[in-house]
């Protein structure tokens, strides 16, 4: 039985030597600055979360991932886990309380509670004339949002690890994740990847909030963010491409596992950030699957993942 069941991913935490350069990239990627101190940058999306991305000033690196606790009681419960920090006041913009832990690869996992919420940022969208709903926009012209994609929320974090099974088990046992798909290569006991979702009972959640993929080095593969709609994936791609400043990693395509329409970009220090729209949503009743890498780690349409994406690990 899991120690607690977290309710969502809160933010990713990175380090970078230049907060101006970090803010420029994240703004072009579609986030909005919430706060900035001499030592850290906090960026939000259009949803009410105070921030979904933290950049600490320092040598480039991956610090860890943060998740929301369901209650203060759960925060106190997870504080009893081996190596946990105890319940701390968060001395950062957004406030609240947290417990800090270490997952099996040594990266920080924060479990947070009571952070400040903000007013959502309005996003204008138009209906689509599709199939049997061919008159949804009758008499009105489609005019697409121009500029950066509009990041809505953080969806999942992907870590590389030489210890996929141990890492996935820690997240399931400590934070209450459910396996959506374990991916094997060759024999079925050779697990090379694990897609895991939140356990919120009958409530439907994203296909995965955490994916762990085998690599001889541990670290971050990418952080993933939902944008306003499918058009935003394409307009965000065009906007970043036309800037000519950032490395395009992969996309646009549609995954098989999770089914997101995706597009991946690297920040100036090589940390990959994903735009996506439209994902499979599952609940506890949907269970788990074991699937081969040949069948699972493919796109339903779009290019195969390039080697520079598959092997990208930021320590």
Number of C-alpha atoms within 10 A of each C-alpha: 8 13 16 21 25 22 18 22 23 25 27 25 23 24 22 20 16 16 20 10 14 20 19 13 18 19 18 18 24 23 27 19 16 18 16 17 12 8 13 20 25 24 22 28 26 22 19 15 22 25 29 24 24 21 25 24 18 14 11 19 20 22 20 24 26 23 21 22 27 17 16 15 12 18 23 15 15 25 20 14 14 9 11 15 16 16 20 14 13 16 9 13 17 18 15 15 19 28 25 19 23 16 18 17 17 12 18 17 21 25 26 28 24 17 19 13 12 15 10 14 14 8 11 8 13 14 13 13 13 10 7 7 10 11 13 13 14 10 7 10 8 12 8 12 16 13 16 21 28 28 27 25 24 26 24 25 24 22 28 28 24 17 20 25 18 14 20 25 17 17 20 22 15 19 22 22 26 27 24 26 23 26 23 20 14 11 8 13 11 14 21 23 27 24 24 25 27 28 23 18 11 11 12 17 20 20 25 26 22 25 24 26 24 18 20 11 17 22 24 26 26 24 23 22 23 26 26 21 18 18 16 24 26 19 18 25 23 15 16 21 14 10 9 9 11 16 15 18 21 21 24 18 20 22 19 16 20 19 18 21 25 26 22 21 23 18 18 16 15 18 20 24 20 24 32 26 20 17 20 14 15 22 19 18 10 11 11 15 11 16 18 19 16 11 12 18 16 17 20 16 13 15 13 13 15 11 9 10 17 14 15 20 23 21 18
